[in-house]
Amino acid sequence: MNLPEFKGANPYFLLWVTESDHLLIDLDESGWMARHGHIFREAGDLYLVDKEDQSIILSVNLAEGEQGYYVARHVGNTGVGETIAYGIGKKRVDGNEDNLWVFEWGQVCAGKDVERFAIMGLRSGLTNLTSSL
């Protein structure tokens, strides 16, 4: 795959794959959502990919009628600091949601646990979570 020259500080890009096509989206590119927002309402596979080594970090399959999303969420508090959790997920037809998150130190979590694990990671210095147990 020919990769573009990426812009900005976001360490990830989105890769959208359908049976007949694929689309690579630089998340630091201005206006990407206006140009490519349709992918979140179409069936296909959505990947969050590391810009540096092109490894797939998170992936979710969107079936017909499901609503996908990407978000970069600032989490933490004044006591421990702040970090960014990058996430992809989907709202299923039945209303349930699947949420996947990755922190800048590589930890992956699911669901609504992002705040809890962000605080734990920030308190432990982002490198050795077992030392804070």
Backbone torsions as a table, in degrees:
resi	resn	phi	psi	omega
1	MET	NA	131.9	176.2
2	ASN	-82.0	119.4	-178.7
3	LEU	-98.4	141.8	177.4
4	PRO	-75.8	172.6	171.3
5	GLU	-80.6	115.3	-175.3
6	PHE	-77.1	151.7	-179.7
7	LYS	-111.4	158.1	167.7
8	GLY	74.8	-173.9	-171.7
9	ALA	-97.4	-10.8	179.7
10	ASN	-64.0	124.8	-176.0
11	PRO	-78.7	0.6	-173.9
12	TYR	-126.9	159.1	167.6
13	PHE	-130.0	162.5	176.1
14	LEU	-98.4	142.2	172.2
15	LEU	-124.1	123.2	-179.4
16	TRP	-110.8	124.5	-176.6
17	VAL	-127.2	128.1	173.1
18	THR	-118.2	179.3	179.1
19	GLU	-62.1	-27.8	-174.2
20	SER	-115.5	-4.7	-173.1
21	ASP	-159.1	171.9	171.6
22	HIS	-146.8	157.1	-178.7
23	LEU	-142.0	130.2	177.2
24	LEU	-106.1	130.1	-175.8
25	ILE	-125.6	120.1	173.1
26	ASP	-79.6	114.7	-175.0
27	LEU	-71.1	-11.5	175.1
28	ASP	-92.2	-5.6	-179.7
29	GLU	-74.6	126.2	-179.6
30	SER	-60.5	131.3	175.3
31	GLY	80.4	12.3	-176.8
32	TRP	-60.4	-37.3	-177.2
33	MET	-67.1	-39.8	178.4
34	ALA	-63.5	-38.0	-179.2
35	ARG	-78.8	-33.9	-170.2
36	HIS	-123.3	10.4	-177.2
37	GLY	-59.5	-21.6	179.6
38	HIS	-59.2	-26.8	-176.7
39	ILE	-62.5	-26.0	-177.0
40	PHE	-75.6	-6.9	178.3
41	ARG	-116.4	9.1	-178.7
42	GLU	-115.8	151.4	177.2
43	ALA	-69.7	138.4	178.6
44	GLY	162.6	-175.2	178.8
45	ASP	-107.2	132.0	-179.9
46	LEU	-113.2	127.2	-178.6
47	TYR	-122.5	138.9	168.5
48	LEU	-100.1	118.9	-170.0
49	VAL	-120.3	138.4	177.6
50	ASP	-69.2	126.4	-178.7
51	LYS	-65.3	-34.7	-173.7
52	GLU	-72.6	-49.7	-175.3
53	ASP	-115.4	3.8	178.2
54	GLN	60.6	24.3	176.1
55	SER	-82.2	142.1	177.2
56	ILE	-76.5	125.1	-178.2
57	ILE	-97.3	-46.5	179.9
58	LEU	-136.0	151.5	176.0
59	SER	-149.0	147.1	178.6
60	VAL	-147.0	140.8	176.4
61	ASN	-98.6	130.2	176.4
62	LEU	-104.6	118.1	176.5
63	ALA	-88.1	166.4	177.9
64	GLU	-51.6	129.4	177.5
65	GLY	88.9	-6.5	178.6
66	GLU	-89.7	154.2	-177.8
67	GLN	-112.5	114.7	179.0
68	GLY	-89.9	169.4	176.0
69	TYR	-157.6	159.9	168.2
70	TYR	-129.0	142.9	176.0
71	VAL	-150.9	144.6	168.9
72	ALA	-112.9	110.7	-171.4
73	ARG	-112.1	125.8	175.2
74	HIS	-80.1	123.0	-178.1
75	VAL	-131.2	154.1	-179.1
76	GLY	131.8	-167.1	176.9
77	ASN	-153.8	174.5	-175.6
78	THR	-65.5	-23.8	-179.5
79	GLY	-73.2	-31.8	-175.2
80	VAL	-122.4	-12.3	-178.7
81	GLY	108.8	-168.9	-175.4
82	GLU	-137.0	149.5	174.2
83	THR	-141.1	175.8	177.0
84	ILE	-112.8	129.8	171.6
85	ALA	-105.3	126.5	179.0
86	TYR	-99.5	131.6	-175.0
87	GLY	-138.7	151.6	167.7
88	ILE	-131.6	159.4	179.7
89	GLY	-179.1	-166.9	-179.6
90	LYS	-156.5	153.9	169.8
91	LYS	-103.1	120.5	-178.1
92	ARG	-75.1	165.9	179.3
93	VAL	-59.1	-34.3	-179.2
94	ASP	-80.2	1.0	177.9
95	GLY	96.0	-16.5	176.5
96	ASN	-69.6	154.7	-179.2
97	GLU	-119.9	145.1	171.2
98	ASP	-113.8	122.3	-178.2
99	ASN	-123.4	130.1	175.7
100	LEU	-124.3	138.8	-176.2
101	TRP	-134.2	149.5	170.8
102	VAL	-134.5	138.2	177.1
103	PHE	-96.3	162.7	-178.0
104	GLU	-60.8	-20.1	178.3
105	TRP	-92.5	6.9	172.3
106	GLY	97.3	-8.2	179.9
107	GLN	-71.2	137.2	177.8
108	VAL	-111.8	138.9	173.8
109	CYS	-141.6	165.8	-176.6
110	ALA	-123.7	168.2	173.4
111	GLY	67.0	-143.8	-176.4
112	LYS	-97.3	18.2	-175.7
113	ASP	-85.4	4.0	-172.2
114	VAL	-59.5	-43.1	-179.8
115	GLU	-63.2	-46.7	-178.7
116	ARG	-57.9	-50.7	-177.1
117	PHE	-72.4	-28.1	175.0
118	ALA	-64.5	-47.1	179.8
119	ILE	-62.4	-44.7	178.4
120	MET	-59.8	-44.2	-179.9
121	GLY	-65.8	-41.2	178.8
122	LEU	-67.0	-41.2	178.9
123	ARG	-63.5	-34.7	-175.7
124	SER	-86.9	1.2	-179.2
125	GLY	84.2	14.6	173.4
126	LEU	70.7	0.1	-175.3
127	THR	-118.6	-38.3	-174.8
128	ASN	-129.3	87.4	-177.5
129	LEU	-65.6	-30.7	-177.9
130	THR	-67.5	-22.5	178.9
131	SER	-70.5	-17.9	-178.7
132	SER	-94.1	-0.1	-178.6
133	LEU	-85.0	NA	NA
